[in-house]
Amino acid sequence: MSENSIEIKNITKIYKMYDKPSDRVKEALNLTRKKLHKDFYALDDVSFSIQKGESIGIVGKNGSGKSTVLKILTGVLTPNSGECIVNGRIAALLELGAGFNNEYTGIENIYLNGTINGFTKEQMDAKLDDIIKFADIGEHIYQPVKTYSSGMFVRLAFAVAVSVDPEILIVDEALAVGDVRFQLKCMDKFMEFKNKGVTIIFVSHDTNMIKRFCDRCIWLNEGKLVDDGDTDIITDRYLDFLKLLDVDQNVLNGDDEQAGEKADTEIKSTDEDIDIAEIKSVELLDRKGKILENIKHGETVNAKITYYVNDTEIKNPVIGLSILRIDNLYICGVNTLLDKVKVPWKKGLNSIVLQYKSFNLVGGSYYMDAAIFDQTATAPIDYRTRYKEFFVEMDYIAEGITVLSHEWVSGENRR
C-alpha cells in the first residue's frame, strides 16, 4: 500500500452561532460562563485518507463541509479536534488571487506569491518566464494589478497558482476560468498534473466532471461523511439524494406538478376487487435466475411477476410494469396488452417474466409499479405503486436518462 498524501483523522470543526452580535460580547464578559451561542458542526468526526497519486472528488450540497475540509488542508483553518496530516507541497486553486497586492505590478505579485509559498527569489526567477507565458496578458504584466480586467486577473492568478510544481493539487470549482482558449490551457495543465501522479482533490457541483477526473469520491452532508468509494456509484447515490430533496421541496412549496404525474400511476384497488387477483411479488433476476441486488447497466434483466388468481372467469387480464426514477420521473411502462401477450390465469399462484435484454438506464435509483388490469388495461384489479426499488450501476459512459444503442462512423463511411 502506497504512502498516504493526506490523512484526516476524526476532524471536528465547530463554529459558535449567536442570535445577535451583542450576545458574543455578553458571553465573553459573563462571569457565570452562561452559554449564549449554539454550536454549529461544520465537520463532525470526519476521517479519510488519500494515497499518493489518487484523484479524489468531494461532493455535497452547500453547507456540507466541503470548503471547511479544504481550508483545514491548506492551513487556513484549525480544527477543534482531530488531526490533519499532509505529506507534500500543496497548490490550492481556491480563491484565485488571494494575497495579491492591487498596487503591485503583475511581476511584483508573482514574486510576492512565491515568497508567501516559501520560494526563494532564485527559484522564482527560474519560474518567471513560464508563468508569464501561461498567463499570456502581454505588456499588462508590468502594470499594477488594479488596472487589470477580471479576465486578466484570473489568468495571472491561475498561472501563479499552478507554478509551484505541487505534489498535492486542491481544486474548488476553479478550472473553468477566463476565455475558451485559456480554459483549454487550464484543462491541459490539470491533465498534465494528473498524468504526472500529482494527488488531486477536486470539489465541484458538476458531478460529471467528478466522474471524468476522479478515481474515488467522498460525499459529505451536514458535516458528516456519508459515503466514500467508487466515483460512479457515490455520485449517482448523491444525485439520487438531491432528486429526493427536490421532490420534498416541491411538496413543501405546494408544487404538485410532479406529485400529480405520480398520482396518475397511483391507482388503488378497492376492497371489492381484491379477491379477484393479487400481486404477490416482483423479483429481478439475472440470466441464471439469481436475484439481483443491483443491476449493472446493459445486462439482461428478468422481472418475474408472481400473482395469485381467485377468479378465473376474468377475460384476457392484462399485467403491466412501469419504471420510474426515484424523483418520480416516468421512464417507461409496458403491458401485455400492448405487447400482445396472453397472461397465465389459472386458479392459485401464477407467474410471468418480462425480459429486458439490455437494461440501458443510466446509473441511479429507480422503482417499479406493478399492476393487474382488465382486458382494456383501464380498470385496475390490483395496483402496487413503488413496489420494487432497485439501483443501476453504470460506468461513466454517457449522460441523461438512458443510453440508446449507437455507434460512431465517419461521414464517408456512413450507411
C-alpha positions as CSV (number, residue, x, y, z in Angstrom):
1,M,0.0,0.0,0.0
2,S,1.5,3.4,-1.0
3,E,2.2,6.1,1.4
4,N,-0.7,8.5,2.1
5,S,-0.5,12.1,0.9
6,I,-3.3,13.1,3.3
7,E,-4.7,11.7,6.4
8,I,-7.8,13.2,8.1
9,K,-8.3,11.7,11.5
10,N,-11.6,12.4,13.4
11,I,-11.6,16.1,12.4
12,T,-14.3,18.2,14.1
13,K,-14.8,21.9,13.4
14,I,-17.3,23.9,15.4
15,Y,-18.5,27.4,14.9
16,K,-20.3,29.4,17.6
17,M,-23.6,30.8,16.3
18,Y,-25.1,33.8,18.1
19,D,-28.7,35.1,17.7
20,K,-27.3,38.7,17.7
21,P,-23.8,40.3,17.7
22,S,-24.2,41.6,21.3
23,D,-24.5,38.1,22.6
24,R,-20.9,37.4,21.7
25,V,-19.7,40.3,23.9
26,K,-22.1,39.3,26.7
27,E,-20.9,35.8,26.7
28,A,-17.2,36.8,26.8
29,L,-17.8,39.2,29.8
30,N,-20.2,36.9,31.6
31,L,-18.6,35.7,34.9
32,T,-21.1,32.8,35.3
33,R,-19.9,31.4,31.9
34,K,-23.5,31.3,30.7
35,K,-23.7,29.9,27.2
36,L,-25.3,32.3,24.7
37,H,-24.4,30.5,21.5
38,K,-25.3,27.4,19.6
39,D,-22.7,25.0,18.3
40,F,-22.7,24.5,14.6
41,Y,-20.7,21.5,13.5
42,A,-19.2,22.4,10.1
43,L,-17.4,19.0,10.3
44,D,-18.3,16.2,12.8
45,D,-15.8,13.5,13.4
46,V,-14.7,13.1,9.7
47,S,-12.0,10.6,8.8
48,F,-10.5,9.6,5.5
49,S,-7.1,9.1,3.8
50,I,-5.8,9.8,0.3
51,Q,-3.0,7.8,-1.2
52,K,-0.3,9.5,-3.3
53,G,-1.3,9.9,-6.9
54,E,-5.1,9.4,-6.2
55,S,-7.6,11.8,-7.7
56,I,-10.4,12.3,-5.2
57,G,-13.7,14.1,-5.8
58,I,-15.7,15.6,-2.9
59,V,-19.4,16.2,-3.4
60,G,-22.1,17.6,-1.1
61,K,-24.7,20.3,-1.1
62,N,-23.9,23.8,0.1
63,G,-23.0,23.9,3.7
64,S,-22.0,20.2,3.8
65,G,-18.4,20.9,5.0
66,K,-16.5,20.7,1.7
67,S,-14.9,24.1,1.9
68,T,-14.1,23.6,5.6
69,V,-12.1,20.4,4.7
70,L,-10.1,22.3,2.0
71,K,-9.4,25.2,4.4
72,I,-8.1,22.8,7.0
73,L,-5.9,21.0,4.5
74,T,-4.4,24.3,3.4
75,G,-3.9,25.5,6.9
76,V,-6.4,28.4,6.7
77,L,-8.5,26.9,9.5
78,T,-7.6,24.9,12.6
79,P,-9.9,22.1,13.7
80,N,-11.3,21.9,17.2
81,S,-10.3,18.3,17.5
82,G,-8.7,15.6,15.3
83,E,-5.6,15.6,13.2
84,C,-4.8,16.6,9.7
85,I,-1.5,15.2,8.2
86,V,-0.3,16.5,4.8
87,N,2.7,14.9,3.1
88,G,3.6,17.0,0.2
89,R,3.7,20.5,-1.3
90,I,0.1,21.9,-1.8
91,A,-1.2,24.1,-4.6
92,A,-4.7,25.3,-3.9
93,L,-7.0,26.7,-6.6
94,L,-9.5,28.1,-4.1
95,E,-9.7,31.9,-4.0
96,L,-7.6,32.8,-7.1
97,G,-5.5,35.9,-6.4
98,A,-5.8,35.7,-2.6
99,G,-2.7,37.5,-1.3
100,F,-2.2,39.7,-4.4
101,N,-1.5,43.4,-3.8
102,N,-3.5,45.6,-6.1
103,E,-0.9,48.3,-6.1
104,Y,1.9,45.9,-7.2
105,T,2.5,45.0,-10.9
106,G,1.9,41.5,-12.2
107,I,5.6,40.8,-12.0
108,E,5.8,42.0,-8.4
109,N,2.8,39.9,-7.4
110,I,4.4,36.8,-8.9
111,Y,7.4,37.3,-6.6
112,L,5.2,38.2,-3.6
113,N,3.2,35.0,-4.1
114,G,6.4,33.0,-4.4
115,T,7.7,34.4,-1.1
116,I,4.4,33.5,0.6
117,N,4.7,29.9,-0.7
118,G,8.3,29.7,0.6
119,F,10.2,30.0,-2.7
120,T,13.5,32.0,-2.9
121,K,14.0,34.8,-5.5
122,E,16.3,32.5,-7.5
123,Q,13.6,29.8,-7.6
124,M,11.0,32.4,-8.8
125,D,13.5,33.7,-11.4
126,A,13.5,30.2,-12.9
127,K,9.7,30.1,-13.0
128,L,9.1,33.6,-14.2
129,D,9.1,33.0,-17.9
130,D,6.7,30.0,-17.7
131,I,4.3,32.0,-15.6
132,I,4.3,35.0,-17.9
133,K,3.9,32.7,-20.9
134,F,1.0,30.8,-19.3
135,A,-0.8,33.9,-18.2
136,D,-0.4,35.5,-21.7
137,I,-1.5,39.0,-20.7
138,G,1.2,40.8,-22.7
139,E,2.6,44.1,-21.5
140,H,0.0,44.3,-18.8
141,I,2.3,42.0,-16.7
142,Y,4.3,45.2,-16.0
143,Q,1.3,47.2,-14.9
144,P,-0.4,47.4,-11.5
145,V,-2.9,44.6,-10.9
146,K,-5.6,47.2,-10.1
147,T,-5.7,48.2,-13.8
148,Y,-6.4,44.6,-14.9
149,S,-9.7,43.3,-16.2
150,S,-11.3,40.4,-14.3
151,G,-10.2,38.1,-17.1
152,M,-6.5,39.2,-16.9
153,F,-6.6,38.9,-13.1
154,V,-7.7,35.3,-13.1
155,R,-5.3,34.4,-15.8
156,L,-2.4,35.6,-13.8
157,A,-3.7,34.2,-10.6
158,F,-4.2,30.8,-12.1
159,A,-0.7,30.9,-13.7
160,V,0.9,31.7,-10.4
161,A,-1.1,29.1,-8.5
162,V,-0.1,26.2,-10.8
163,S,3.6,27.2,-11.0
164,V,4.7,25.7,-7.7
165,D,5.1,22.1,-9.0
166,P,2.7,20.7,-6.5
167,E,2.6,17.2,-5.1
168,I,-1.0,17.9,-4.0
169,L,-3.4,19.9,-6.0
170,I,-6.6,21.2,-4.5
171,V,-9.2,22.5,-6.9
172,D,-12.5,24.1,-5.9
173,E,-14.6,24.9,-8.9
174,A,-11.7,26.9,-10.4
175,L,-10.8,25.1,-13.6
176,A,-13.1,27.0,-16.0
177,V,-11.7,30.5,-15.8
178,G,-11.0,33.1,-18.4
179,D,-11.9,32.7,-22.1
180,V,-12.3,29.5,-24.0
181,R,-8.7,29.3,-25.1
182,F,-7.4,29.9,-21.6
183,Q,-9.8,27.3,-20.3
184,L,-8.3,24.8,-22.7
185,K,-4.8,25.6,-21.3
186,C,-6.2,25.2,-17.7
187,M,-7.6,21.7,-18.6
188,D,-4.3,20.7,-20.3
189,K,-2.4,21.7,-17.2
190,F,-4.8,19.8,-15.0
191,M,-4.4,16.7,-17.1
192,E,-0.6,17.2,-17.0
193,F,-0.7,17.1,-13.2
194,K,-2.9,14.1,-13.2
195,N,-0.7,12.2,-15.6
196,K,2.4,13.1,-13.5
197,G,0.8,11.4,-10.5
198,V,0.0,14.5,-8.5
199,T,-2.5,13.9,-5.8
200,I,-5.7,15.8,-6.7
201,I,-8.6,16.8,-4.5
202,F,-11.4,18.1,-6.7
203,V,-14.5,19.8,-5.3
204,S,-17.3,20.6,-7.7
205,H,-21.1,20.7,-8.0
206,D,-20.6,19.3,-11.5
207,T,-20.8,15.5,-10.8
208,N,-20.0,14.7,-14.5
209,M,-16.6,16.5,-14.0
210,I,-16.1,14.4,-10.9
211,K,-16.8,11.3,-12.9
212,R,-14.4,12.3,-15.7
213,F,-11.4,13.1,-13.5
214,C,-11.6,11.3,-10.2
215,D,-10.7,7.7,-9.1
216,R,-12.7,7.9,-5.9
217,C,-15.4,10.1,-4.4
218,I,-16.2,11.3,-0.9
219,W,-19.7,12.5,-0.1
220,L,-20.2,15.0,2.8
221,N,-23.6,16.1,4.2
222,E,-24.1,18.5,7.2
223,G,-20.6,18.0,8.3
224,K,-20.6,14.2,8.3
225,L,-19.0,11.7,5.9
226,V,-21.9,9.9,4.2
227,D,-20.0,7.7,1.9
228,D,-16.6,7.1,0.4
229,G,-15.9,4.8,-2.6
230,D,-16.3,4.2,-6.3
231,T,-16.8,7.5,-8.1
232,D,-19.7,6.4,-10.4
233,I,-21.7,4.8,-7.6
234,I,-21.2,7.5,-5.0
235,T,-22.0,10.4,-7.4
236,D,-25.2,8.5,-8.6
237,R,-26.3,8.0,-5.0
238,Y,-25.6,11.6,-4.3
239,L,-27.7,12.7,-7.3
240,D,-30.5,10.4,-6.0
241,F,-30.3,12.3,-2.7
242,L,-30.6,15.7,-4.5
243,K,-33.6,14.4,-6.5
244,L,-35.4,13.4,-3.4
245,L,-34.6,16.8,-1.8
246,D,-36.2,18.4,-4.9
247,V,-39.3,16.2,-4.5
248,D,-39.6,17.1,-0.8
249,Q,-39.2,20.8,-1.6
250,N,-41.9,20.7,-4.2
251,V,-44.3,19.2,-1.6
252,L,-43.4,21.9,0.9
253,N,-43.9,24.6,-1.7
254,G,-47.3,23.2,-2.7
255,D,-45.9,22.5,-6.2
256,D,-47.9,19.3,-7.1
257,E,-47.0,19.1,-10.8
258,Q,-44.6,16.3,-10.2
259,A,-46.8,14.8,-7.5
260,G,-49.7,14.9,-10.0
261,E,-47.7,13.0,-12.5
262,K,-47.1,10.3,-9.9
263,A,-50.7,10.4,-8.7
264,D,-51.8,9.3,-12.2
265,T,-50.0,6.0,-11.6
266,E,-51.2,5.5,-8.0
267,I,-54.5,3.8,-8.8
268,K,-55.6,1.8,-5.8
269,S,-57.6,-1.4,-6.0
270,T,-60.8,-1.5,-4.0
271,D,-61.8,-3.9,-1.3
272,E,-64.4,-5.4,-3.7
273,D,-61.7,-6.1,-6.3
274,I,-59.0,-7.5,-4.1
275,D,-60.5,-11.0,-4.2
276,I,-60.1,-11.3,-8.0
277,A,-56.3,-11.4,-8.1
278,E,-53.4,-10.1,-6.2
279,I,-49.7,-9.4,-7.0
280,K,-47.5,-11.3,-4.6
281,S,-44.0,-10.3,-5.7
282,V,-41.8,-8.8,-8.3
283,E,-38.3,-10.2,-8.4
284,L,-35.4,-9.0,-10.6
285,L,-33.3,-11.9,-11.8
286,D,-30.2,-12.4,-14.0
287,R,-29.9,-14.8,-16.9
288,K,-29.3,-17.7,-14.5
289,G,-32.3,-16.9,-12.3
290,K,-30.2,-15.4,-9.5
291,I,-31.8,-12.5,-7.6
292,L,-30.1,-9.2,-8.4
293,E,-29.3,-6.8,-5.6
294,N,-28.2,-4.1,-8.0
295,I,-28.5,-4.0,-11.8
296,K,-25.4,-3.5,-13.9
297,H,-26.0,-1.2,-16.9
298,G,-26.5,-3.2,-20.1
299,E,-27.1,-6.6,-18.6
300,T,-30.1,-8.8,-19.2
301,V,-32.7,-8.5,-16.5
302,N,-35.7,-10.7,-16.0
303,A,-38.6,-9.2,-14.0
304,K,-40.6,-12.1,-12.6
305,I,-44.1,-11.1,-11.5
306,T,-45.9,-13.6,-9.3
307,Y,-49.6,-13.2,-8.6
308,Y,-52.5,-15.1,-7.1
309,V,-55.7,-15.6,-9.0
310,N,-59.0,-16.2,-7.3
311,D,-61.4,-15.5,-10.1
312,T,-60.6,-17.4,-13.3
313,E,-63.6,-16.0,-15.1
314,I,-61.9,-12.7,-15.9
315,K,-61.4,-12.3,-19.6
316,N,-58.0,-11.5,-21.1
317,P,-56.5,-9.9,-18.0
318,V,-53.5,-7.5,-18.5
319,I,-50.3,-7.3,-16.5
320,G,-48.2,-4.1,-16.6
321,L,-44.9,-3.0,-15.2
322,S,-43.6,0.6,-15.2
323,I,-40.3,2.1,-14.3
324,L,-39.9,5.5,-12.6
325,R,-36.8,7.3,-11.4
326,I,-36.5,7.9,-7.7
327,D,-37.8,11.5,-8.1
328,N,-40.9,10.1,-9.8
329,L,-39.9,10.8,-13.4
330,Y,-41.8,8.3,-15.5
331,I,-39.3,6.4,-17.6
332,C,-41.1,3.5,-19.3
333,G,-44.3,1.5,-18.9
334,V,-45.2,-1.7,-20.8
335,N,-48.1,-4.2,-20.5
336,T,-49.2,-7.5,-22.0
337,L,-52.0,-5.8,-24.0
338,L,-49.6,-3.5,-25.9
339,D,-47.2,-6.4,-26.4
340,K,-50.0,-8.8,-27.4
341,V,-49.0,-11.5,-24.8
342,K,-51.6,-13.8,-23.2
343,V,-51.3,-13.9,-19.4
344,P,-51.3,-17.2,-17.5
345,W,-54.6,-17.2,-15.4
346,K,-55.2,-20.4,-13.5
347,K,-56.6,-20.7,-10.0
348,G,-53.8,-20.1,-7.5
349,L,-50.2,-18.9,-8.0
350,N,-49.1,-17.8,-11.5
351,S,-46.1,-16.0,-12.8
352,I,-44.9,-14.2,-15.9
353,V,-41.5,-12.9,-16.8
354,L,-40.7,-9.6,-18.5
355,Q,-37.2,-9.7,-20.0
356,Y,-35.2,-6.6,-20.6
357,K,-32.5,-7.8,-23.0
358,S,-30.3,-4.8,-22.4
359,F,-31.0,-2.7,-19.4
360,N,-29.7,0.6,-20.5
361,L,-30.9,3.1,-17.9
362,V,-28.1,5.3,-16.6
363,G,-26.8,4.9,-13.0
364,G,-29.0,5.7,-10.1
365,S,-32.1,4.6,-8.1
366,Y,-35.4,3.7,-9.6
367,Y,-38.6,1.8,-8.7
368,M,-41.3,-0.2,-10.4
369,D,-45.0,0.0,-10.3
370,A,-46.8,-3.4,-11.0
371,A,-50.4,-3.8,-11.9
372,I,-53.1,-6.3,-13.0
373,F,-55.8,-4.7,-15.2
374,D,-58.9,-5.7,-17.0
375,Q,-58.7,-6.6,-20.7
376,T,-58.7,-2.9,-21.7
377,A,-55.8,-2.1,-19.3
378,T,-58.1,0.6,-17.8
379,A,-59.7,-0.8,-14.7
380,P,-57.2,-1.9,-12.0
381,I,-57.7,-5.3,-10.4
382,D,-54.6,-4.8,-8.3
383,Y,-52.1,-1.9,-8.5
384,R,-48.9,-1.7,-6.4
385,T,-47.1,1.6,-6.6
386,R,-43.4,1.9,-5.8
387,Y,-43.4,-1.9,-5.4
388,K,-39.9,-2.7,-6.3
389,E,-36.9,-0.4,-5.8
390,F,-33.5,-1.0,-7.4
391,F,-30.2,0.7,-8.2
392,V,-28.4,0.7,-11.5
393,E,-24.6,0.7,-11.5
394,M,-23.0,2.3,-14.6
395,D,-19.5,3.4,-15.5
396,Y,-19.3,6.9,-16.8
397,I,-20.1,6.2,-20.5
398,A,-23.0,8.6,-21.2
399,E,-25.3,11.2,-19.6
400,G,-29.0,11.7,-19.5
401,I,-31.7,9.1,-18.7
402,T,-30.9,6.1,-20.9
403,V,-28.2,5.1,-23.3
404,L,-29.5,4.3,-26.8
405,S,-27.7,1.7,-28.9
406,H,-25.3,3.6,-31.1
407,E,-22.0,3.7,-32.9
408,W,-19.8,6.5,-34.4
409,V,-18.9,6.4,-38.1
410,S,-17.1,8.9,-40.3
411,G,-19.2,10.9,-42.8
412,E,-17.5,9.0,-45.6
413,N,-18.4,5.6,-44.2
414,R,-22.0,6.2,-43.0
415,R,-24.5,3.6,-44.1
